[in-house]
Amino acid sequence: MPAVHVPLPHRAPRRRPPVGRAVAVLVLVALAALIPLLGPSAALRGTGEAQAPGTGVITFLRTVLFAALCVQTGEVFAGRLARRVPGAPQDGLPRAWAPYAAWAGCVAALGLAAIVANGNLVPQEPADLDIGRLYDTRDGRLALVEVNAFIAAALCALTRRPWTAALPLAAIVAAEALRAHPPVEDSPLVGSGLTLVHLTCGALWAGGLLAVLRLLRRWRVTHPEAGVAVLGLYARVAAVLFAAITVTGTLSTLRRMPPSTVADQLTETAYGRALLAKVLLVAVVAVLAVLARHRLRRSDDRASAYAPARGEVIALGVVVALSALLTAVPVPIRW
């Protein structure tokens, strides 16, 4: 009996991601890796300031912590915006990244807690850790708050009400704001308040844009108008967030650098150089945001706002790493 050849079903060719998107992701990953590795030494070169041990490790851990905070905050924020759009599919949301981000943030917070437990030095072996220091010192207790808050946020993200993660995320922001301004500095509560607003708005801006773009990409075929509407709602809120970030950032800078010394310290101190790089990059982000907002107003092709918005979120990822670098380099001395 002759063999019967059954034709195999034709498999559709696999779509490859656009080259531009792949290059952008690679650049982002490279910059995020280079800032913790090379950022501290580059910022400190020629300033006469000493580099503290483990500055690169601390920068990396805080980059992961801030990124995790942004991802989780952004998903809560974007979910709230999506519920305000009539006709938006509530069951067609992208797969949540919040649980993974929460556990990554927890690991980073544990690493930072271990550094506190070793007297703010990177531990080389388990015997270096003094767990009692976590309960007996202010920085140690704040580190424990962050670890537990990330665990709580991860559990909340796995429930049917992921928005409940807002409370532990707020605890993380508050702990970071208090940690950044120890009681020995002048008016620490004022500084903590400014950092609280600055960090909250920054997490909503960066994380919210990432989550909204994921939503827009998910709905680009089935509900394109709903996706553009969510992006439009985000753009309105982002304008307020940018204003708050600018004001609080300026006031925080003037608290650390008196007006008469700002110009010198921006180029002669590690903190000033990292801050200058962050300001310049935020200016680029602002230009991209304005371009995206302009395209949103065009009735013929509002979806074209996706391209500058995607560039904006990539640049914001680098801003997050620079913000982490600012927490690791020496605070400038008031002249």
C-alpha positions as CSV (number, residue, x, y, z in Angstrom):
1,M,0.0,0.0,0.0
2,P,1.6,3.3,-1.0
3,A,2.4,5.7,1.8
4,V,0.1,8.6,2.2
5,H,1.8,11.9,2.7
6,V,-0.2,14.2,4.9
7,P,0.8,17.8,4.5
8,L,1.9,19.4,7.7
9,P,0.0,22.5,8.8
10,H,1.8,25.7,7.7
11,R,3.2,27.5,10.7
12,A,3.0,31.3,10.5
13,P,6.4,32.9,10.6
14,R,7.4,34.3,13.9
15,R,7.2,38.0,14.2
16,R,10.5,39.6,15.1
17,P,10.6,42.7,17.3
18,P,11.5,45.8,15.4
19,V,15.2,46.5,15.3
20,G,14.7,50.0,16.9
21,R,12.9,48.5,19.9
22,A,15.6,45.9,20.4
23,V,18.4,48.4,20.2
24,A,16.6,50.7,22.7
25,V,16.2,47.9,25.2
26,L,19.8,47.0,24.8
27,V,20.9,50.6,25.3
28,L,18.7,50.9,28.4
29,V,20.1,47.7,29.9
30,A,23.7,48.7,29.1
31,L,23.2,52.2,30.7
32,A,21.5,50.7,33.8
33,A,24.5,48.3,34.2
34,L,27.1,50.9,33.5
35,I,25.8,53.6,35.9
36,P,26.3,51.3,39.0
37,L,29.6,50.0,37.7
38,L,31.2,53.2,36.4
39,G,29.0,56.0,37.7
40,P,30.6,56.4,41.2
41,S,34.2,56.5,40.0
42,A,33.3,58.8,37.0
43,A,31.4,61.2,39.3
44,L,34.2,61.2,41.9
45,R,37.1,61.6,39.5
46,G,39.0,64.8,40.2
47,T,36.8,66.0,43.0
48,G,39.1,65.1,45.9
49,E,36.2,63.2,47.5
50,A,36.8,59.7,48.8
51,Q,34.8,56.9,47.4
52,A,33.1,54.9,50.2
53,P,33.5,51.1,50.0
54,G,30.7,49.4,48.2
55,T,29.4,52.5,46.4
56,G,28.8,50.5,43.2
57,V,26.9,47.7,45.0
58,I,24.7,50.2,46.9
59,T,24.0,52.1,43.6
60,F,23.0,48.8,41.9
61,L,20.7,47.7,44.8
62,R,19.0,51.1,45.0
63,T,18.5,51.1,41.2
64,V,16.7,47.7,41.5
65,L,14.7,49.0,44.5
66,F,13.6,52.2,42.8
67,A,12.8,50.4,39.6
68,A,10.7,47.8,41.5
69,L,8.9,50.7,43.2
70,C,8.2,52.4,39.9
71,V,6.8,49.2,38.2
72,Q,4.4,48.5,41.1
73,T,3.3,52.0,41.6
74,G,2.8,52.4,37.8
75,E,0.5,49.4,37.5
76,V,-1.7,50.6,40.4
77,F,-1.8,54.1,38.8
78,A,-2.5,52.8,35.2
79,G,-5.2,50.4,36.4
80,R,-7.0,53.4,38.0
81,L,-6.7,55.4,34.8
82,A,-8.0,52.5,32.7
83,R,-11.1,52.2,34.9
84,R,-12.0,55.9,34.1
85,V,-12.1,55.3,30.4
86,P,-15.6,54.3,29.1
87,G,-15.6,51.1,27.1
88,A,-12.1,50.0,28.2
89,P,-11.8,46.2,28.7
90,Q,-11.2,45.5,32.3
91,D,-10.4,41.9,31.6
92,G,-7.9,42.6,28.9
93,L,-5.1,44.1,30.9
94,P,-1.5,43.1,30.3
95,R,0.1,40.5,32.5
96,A,1.1,42.1,35.8
97,W,4.8,42.6,36.4
98,A,4.1,43.8,40.0
99,P,4.7,40.5,41.8
100,Y,8.0,40.0,40.1
101,A,9.0,43.6,40.7
102,A,8.0,43.3,44.4
103,W,10.2,40.2,44.9
104,A,13.1,41.9,43.1
105,G,12.7,44.9,45.3
106,C,12.6,42.7,48.4
107,V,15.9,41.1,47.4
108,A,17.4,44.5,46.9
109,A,16.1,45.7,50.2
110,L,17.5,42.6,51.9
111,G,20.9,43.4,50.4
112,L,20.7,47.0,51.7
113,A,19.7,45.7,55.1
114,A,22.7,43.4,55.1
115,I,24.9,46.4,54.5
116,V,23.4,48.3,57.4
117,A,23.8,45.2,59.6
118,N,27.5,45.3,58.8
119,G,28.0,49.0,59.7
120,N,27.2,50.4,56.2
121,L,29.9,48.1,54.6
122,V,29.3,45.4,52.1
123,P,29.5,42.1,54.1
124,Q,32.0,39.5,52.8
125,E,30.7,36.6,54.8
126,P,27.7,35.8,57.1
127,A,29.8,36.3,60.2
128,D,30.0,40.0,59.3
129,L,26.3,40.6,59.9
130,D,25.1,41.9,63.2
131,I,21.3,41.5,63.1
132,G,20.9,43.4,66.3
133,R,22.1,46.5,64.5
134,L,18.9,46.3,62.4
135,Y,16.7,46.7,65.5
136,D,18.9,49.1,67.4
137,T,19.6,51.7,64.8
138,R,17.3,54.1,62.8
139,D,18.6,53.0,59.4
140,G,18.2,49.4,60.4
141,R,14.6,49.8,61.4
142,L,13.9,51.7,58.1
143,A,15.6,48.9,56.1
144,L,13.4,46.3,57.8
145,V,10.3,48.4,57.0
146,E,11.2,48.3,53.3
147,V,11.8,44.5,53.3
148,N,8.5,43.8,55.0
149,A,6.6,46.4,52.8
150,F,7.9,44.7,49.6
151,I,6.7,41.3,50.9
152,A,3.3,42.8,51.6
153,A,3.2,44.5,48.2
154,A,4.0,41.2,46.5
155,L,1.1,39.4,48.4
156,C,-1.3,42.3,47.6
157,A,-0.3,42.0,43.9
158,L,-1.4,38.4,43.8
159,T,-4.9,39.1,45.2
160,R,-8.0,40.2,43.3
161,R,-7.5,43.7,44.5
162,P,-3.9,44.5,43.5
163,W,-4.5,48.2,44.2
164,T,-4.2,47.4,47.9
165,A,-0.5,47.4,47.3
166,A,-0.6,51.2,47.4
167,L,-0.3,51.1,51.2
168,P,2.9,49.1,51.5
169,L,4.3,51.0,48.6
170,A,3.6,54.3,50.5
171,A,5.5,52.8,53.4
172,I,8.5,52.2,51.2
173,V,8.5,55.8,49.9
174,A,8.1,57.1,53.5
175,A,11.0,54.9,54.7
176,E,13.2,56.2,51.8
177,A,12.3,59.8,52.6
178,L,13.2,59.4,56.3
179,R,16.5,57.5,55.5
180,A,17.7,60.2,53.1
181,H,17.5,62.8,55.8
182,P,18.9,61.7,59.2
183,P,18.2,63.8,62.3
184,V,21.7,65.3,62.4
185,E,20.9,67.5,59.3
186,D,19.1,70.8,59.5
187,S,15.3,70.6,59.4
188,P,15.2,66.8,58.5
189,L,11.4,66.7,58.4
190,V,11.4,69.4,55.7
191,G,13.9,67.4,53.7
192,S,12.0,64.2,54.2
193,G,8.7,65.9,53.1
194,L,10.3,67.2,49.9
195,T,11.8,63.7,49.2
196,L,8.5,62.1,49.9
197,V,6.7,64.2,47.3
198,H,9.6,64.0,44.8
199,L,9.9,60.2,45.0
200,T,6.1,59.6,44.9
201,C,5.7,61.8,41.8
202,G,8.8,60.2,40.1
203,A,7.5,56.7,40.7
204,L,4.0,57.6,39.3
205,W,5.6,59.4,36.3
206,A,8.1,56.7,35.3
207,G,6.1,53.6,36.4
208,G,2.8,55.0,35.2
209,L,4.1,55.7,31.7
210,L,5.6,52.1,31.4
211,A,2.3,50.6,32.5
212,V,0.2,52.8,30.2
213,L,2.4,52.0,27.2
214,R,2.1,48.3,27.9
215,L,-1.7,48.8,28.0
216,L,-1.6,50.7,24.7
217,R,0.4,48.0,23.1
218,R,-2.0,45.3,24.3
219,W,-5.0,47.1,23.0
220,R,-3.5,48.4,19.8
221,V,-5.6,46.1,17.7
222,T,-8.7,45.4,19.8
223,H,-9.3,48.7,21.5
224,P,-6.9,51.3,20.1
225,E,-9.1,54.3,21.0
226,A,-9.3,53.2,24.6
227,G,-5.5,52.8,24.8
228,V,-5.0,56.3,23.4
229,A,-7.6,57.7,25.8
230,V,-5.7,56.2,28.8
231,L,-2.5,57.7,27.4
232,G,-4.3,61.1,27.2
233,L,-5.4,60.8,30.8
234,Y,-1.9,60.0,31.9
235,A,-0.5,63.0,29.9
236,R,-2.7,65.4,31.9
237,V,-1.6,64.0,35.3
238,A,2.0,63.8,34.1
239,A,2.1,67.5,33.6
240,V,1.2,68.0,37.3
241,L,3.7,65.3,38.3
242,F,6.5,67.0,36.3
243,A,5.7,70.4,38.0
244,A,5.9,68.8,41.5
245,I,9.1,67.0,40.6
246,T,10.7,70.2,39.4
247,V,9.7,72.3,42.4
248,T,10.7,69.7,45.0
249,G,13.9,68.9,43.2
250,T,14.9,72.5,43.0
251,L,14.1,73.1,46.7
252,S,16.0,69.9,47.7
253,T,19.0,71.1,45.7
254,L,19.0,74.5,47.3
255,R,18.9,72.8,50.8
256,R,22.0,70.8,49.9
257,M,23.7,73.5,47.9
258,P,23.3,77.2,48.8
259,P,22.5,79.3,45.7
260,S,25.9,81.0,45.6
261,T,27.7,77.6,45.3
262,V,25.4,75.7,43.0
263,A,27.3,76.5,39.8
264,D,30.6,75.3,41.3
265,Q,29.3,72.2,43.0
266,L,27.5,71.0,39.9
267,T,30.9,70.4,38.3
268,E,33.2,70.0,41.2
269,T,31.4,67.5,43.4
270,A,30.2,63.9,42.7
271,Y,26.7,64.7,43.9
272,G,26.6,67.8,41.7
273,R,27.8,65.9,38.6
274,A,25.2,63.1,39.1
275,L,22.6,65.8,39.7
276,L,23.6,67.7,36.5
277,A,23.4,64.5,34.4
278,K,20.0,63.8,35.9
279,V,18.7,67.3,35.2
280,L,19.9,67.2,31.6
281,L,18.3,63.8,31.0
282,V,15.0,65.0,32.6
283,A,15.1,67.9,30.1
284,V,15.3,65.4,27.3
285,V,12.4,63.5,28.8
286,A,10.4,66.7,29.0
287,V,10.9,67.4,25.3
288,L,9.8,63.9,24.4
289,A,6.7,64.3,26.7
290,V,5.8,67.6,25.0
291,L,6.2,65.9,21.6
292,A,3.9,63.0,22.7
293,R,1.3,65.5,24.0
294,H,1.4,67.4,20.8
295,R,0.8,64.2,18.8
296,L,-2.1,63.3,21.1
297,R,-3.9,66.4,20.0
298,R,-3.8,65.5,16.4
299,S,-7.0,63.9,15.3
300,D,-5.6,62.1,12.3
301,D,-3.0,60.0,13.9
302,R,-3.1,60.1,17.7
303,A,-1.4,56.7,18.0
304,S,1.8,58.3,16.7
305,A,2.3,59.6,20.3
306,Y,3.5,56.1,21.2
307,A,6.9,56.5,19.6
308,P,8.1,59.6,21.7
309,A,6.4,58.2,24.8
310,R,8.4,55.0,24.4
311,G,11.6,57.1,24.1
312,E,10.5,58.9,27.2
313,V,10.1,55.8,29.3
314,I,13.5,54.5,28.2
315,A,15.1,57.8,29.3
316,L,13.2,57.7,32.6
317,G,14.8,54.3,33.2
318,V,18.2,55.9,33.1
319,V,17.0,58.7,35.4
320,V,16.0,56.0,37.9
321,A,19.6,54.7,37.9
322,L,21.0,58.2,38.2
323,S,18.7,58.8,41.2
324,A,20.1,55.7,42.8
325,L,23.6,57.0,42.2
326,L,22.7,60.3,44.0
327,T,21.9,58.3,47.1
328,A,25.3,56.6,47.1
329,V,27.8,59.4,46.4
330,P,28.9,61.8,49.2
331,V,26.4,64.6,50.1
332,P,28.0,68.0,49.2
333,I,29.4,70.0,52.1
334,R,27.6,73.3,52.6
335,W,30.1,76.1,52.1
